[in-house]
Each structure stands twice: as C-alpha cells, then as structure tokens.
Amino acid sequence: MKNYLAGGVNSPIPIPTHYPSDIIGGNSPYVINKNGDKYIDLWMGYGALLFGHSDPEIVETIQKNIKNGWLFSYQTYLEKELSNIIHNIIPSAERVRFATTGSDAVAYSIRVSKAYTGREKVLSIIGGYHGVHEGMIPSAGTSNSLCLDLIPFNNVRIVKEKLKNKDYACFLLEPILANSGCTPPQKNYLKEIRKICNETNTVLIFDEIVIGFRISINGAQGFYGVTPDLSLFSKAIAGGLPLSVVCGKKKIMENFIPNGDVFFAGTFNANPLSLSVSKTIINKLQNGSLYLKNEELGNDLRKYITEQINNLKLPACVQGISSMLTIAFGCYNFKRGIKLESCDNKAYCFFIEEMAKRRILLPPLPTETIFLSPVHERVLDDIKTAIKQSLETVKNEYYK
Ligand SMILES: Cc1ncc(COP(=O)(O)O)c(C=O)c1O
C-alpha cells in the first residue's frame, strides 16, 4: 500500500530494516503484523504497558466504561476519585491536575514554577528527555525562548554551583535517567539536590513520566525517600491510554487558574477512559507482586547479558533497575548516562537487526530503555537464546 506518511513514518525514528511496519495488534508479550507474524516486544509502548499488550482486566475496564460515553466537558466523578487515590500514594501530591501527554505535563510544570518563583531559568540534565514542547528539544523551527541550562547527571557540585545565585525557577530531572542508559541516581544524589533546592527556593521537579509506577506504587520519590515539589507522571499510569499527571505542593499547584493565574487546559485532559484504566492499574499494583516479579526478571536478564558480554569479551555493558535495562556498545560504564556520540550506535543497530531477524524487537535507539513485564516470563528463554546468538554474530561479523 502507498505510504503517505511524511518521511514514511510518524516519529523521528526511521524503521530498522527487519522491523515490521504493519502492526495490527498486540497480545501479552507479542505484537502481531498483518501477516500474522508474532514478535516479542521489548519496548512495550515506550514503557506504558506494565502488564503487557491487551491485559484482560484493562480490556474489561475499557469495554465497561466506553458504554458510558468518553468525553463530557464537565467535571467527572472519576477525576475527583483518582486525584484522591494519587494524593494517597504519591508523597508529593498535595494537589493534582490531569493532562494528556507527558510533554503537556512538563510544559505546565515549568510554567507554574516560573510563575511561582518569578524566575525564568530552567535547569535540567544532559541526556534527559522531557518532550516536544518549545525549547525542550533541539529542532529547526523553534525559537529557543526557553532559558534551559543542561548539566551532567549525578554531579552534586555542579547543581550547587548553578543554583547558588537563586535565579533558576526549577530543576527538572528524571530521578532515574531513563532516557539515557537507564542510569540510576548515585547514593544521596537525590537527597543532596533536594537540600540545595530547599536552600535556593528552586522548584524541584521529578519527571517520572517513564519510571513512575515502574519501580514502586509510590513513584521513584517513594522508592528513594525524596519528595520533590512537583512530579509528573504518564505512560504506565494509564497503561497506554493518553493521560498525564502534574502533582505537587499545594502552594505551587494552587497557582493554576482559577485560584491563581497560570493557564492549564486541554480538550482531552483527564480523559474518562484513561482515568478508568488508571484506577484499574493502580488497583492491580496494590499488592506489590508486579514489582517483585519485575525485579526478578530484570536482575536475571541483566546478569545473563553481562555474562554473555564477558564471555565474548565484547566492548559493551548493560545497566538498569527493576524491569528496565539498556544495552550499550562501545563503552563500559555510564554512570552519568550514555550519550549517542559516546557509544557505538552502529554496533547497537547491528545487534537489534539480528534480534529482529529472530522476531524480538528492541527500542531502535541505543539510548532508549528495554521494558520488561511479567508477561515476558514465559518467553524469557527465547529472549536469552536470541540475545546469545545475536551477540555472537555482533562479535563475529561486526567486530571481526
Ligand atoms: C521522561 C519523559 N518526559 C516527558 C516525555 C514526553 O512525553 P510524551 O511523549 O507523552 O509527550 C517523555 C517521552 O518519552 C519522557 O520519556
């Protein structure tokens, strides 16, 4: 069929040669193309699909709720109910707002931080990703109006140095640098930056859009015991339906109109179908079994890949936490995150093509994270076999 998509795709990432471009469905660990070919999916909706594709309880929730209608303009009961639930599980959530995408949530959090502090500058992290809005990502056609300053992850001294003049509105970061090698914070890093933000009245924003609900029902903030001023959630919170959350301290959040003067609106915000799925997901997470299983699967796979890399003496490493991991070629450690320019992209691309030939799909960007789910348990041996064979081919053909 002729493809009228601009550039042939609907994203900035070209489709690797052996990847399908005609997905019609997904079930458990698989995505399925038009021919009926099944591929094991290790990208899992950019991490949104905590329970795999077409989880039966989520399907049931959608089927039940869609009958009641799906867009109302008026406040819904579910909005209030879910704000209550989030208030009870997320330490920073004194007040809550629902938006639609992660990028929206980031934009609102920066806007309200600027209004609250009366400052313009924004501090963030090299290798982080915070969405598509103006100034957040280098792109032709943007006006560069955001005063964004980027510093390396896991370096307290630089944060202190940057914030000492008290002229930054906020420090926006992923507490685990999921978009750059799935890099965890070093011991005390989050506690230290919390202290510095307190001392300099800088709004500390945790972007938990990827990691929120992946390592704990209380977010990374609950997991690490550090409460930011504002927090952002999306992806896993609504299992792949569009929903994002901005939550945080009452004194900052109450600056949104109508109590304050910061604009926050959107036709699809607080989408009732997404909220109903979110309620189901949070319920499913309450007993903690997903986190135990994810920890087990992640540790097992990281250990296995490390063994294969060592056996083959490959210049590569694997890093991550719980259900998340990143494989990087051309470097041996990346405690401040991986940069595209400092690892061997070509080796990664070679590797993922080998995996795709074996019907296993990894994120096509080397900085992106592999996301596991309990649904991968039954195909873990297939994943391991494919990794072993693909790494051997990388060794024999790429590094020959
Ligand atoms: C940490 C983080 N923040 C923000 C965003 C933007 O979210 P969205 O793509 O829903 O706009 C992303 C997207 O991947 C992300 O990973």
The ligand as an SDF file (V2000), in Angstrom:
LIG
                    3D

 16 16  0  0  0  0  0  0  0  0999 V2000
   10.9330   11.4370   30.8240 C   0  0  0  0  0  0  0  0  0  0  0  0
    9.9790   11.9020   29.7730 C   0  0  0  0  0  0  0  0  0  0  0  0
    9.3590   13.0770   29.9160 N   0  0  0  0  0  0  0  0  0  0  0  0
    8.4750   13.5290   29.0070 C   0  0  0  0  0  0  0  0  0  0  0  0
    8.1790   12.8060   27.8890 C   0  0  0  0  0  0  0  0  0  0  0  0
    7.1890   13.3080   26.8740 C   0  0  0  0  0  0  0  0  0  0  0  0
    6.0400   12.5360   26.8970 O   0  0  0  0  0  0  0  0  0  0  0  0
    5.0650   12.4640   25.6220 P   0  0  0  0  0  0  0  0  0  0  0  0
    5.7970   11.7450   24.5480 O   0  0  0  0  0  0  0  0  0  0  0  0
    3.8600   11.7430   26.1250 O   0  0  0  0  0  0  0  0  0  0  0  0
    4.7290   13.8670   25.2660 O   0  0  0  0  0  0  0  0  0  0  0  0
    8.8050   11.5690   27.6790 C   0  0  0  0  0  0  0  0  0  0  0  0
    8.5150   10.7540   26.4900 C   0  0  0  0  0  0  0  0  0  0  0  0
    9.0800    9.7380   26.2350 O   0  0  0  0  0  0  0  0  0  0  0  0
    9.7350   11.1190   28.6360 C   0  0  0  0  0  0  0  0  0  0  0  0
   10.4000    9.9600   28.4670 O   0  0  0  0  0  0  0  0  0  0  0  0
  1  2  1  0
  2  3  1  0
  2 15  2  0
  3  4  2  0
  4  5  1  0
  5  6  1  0
  5 12  2  0
  6  7  1  0
  7  8  1  0
  8  9  2  0
  8 10  1  0
  8 11  1  0
 12 13  1  0
 12 15  1  0
 13 14  2  0
 15 16  1  0
M  END
$$$$
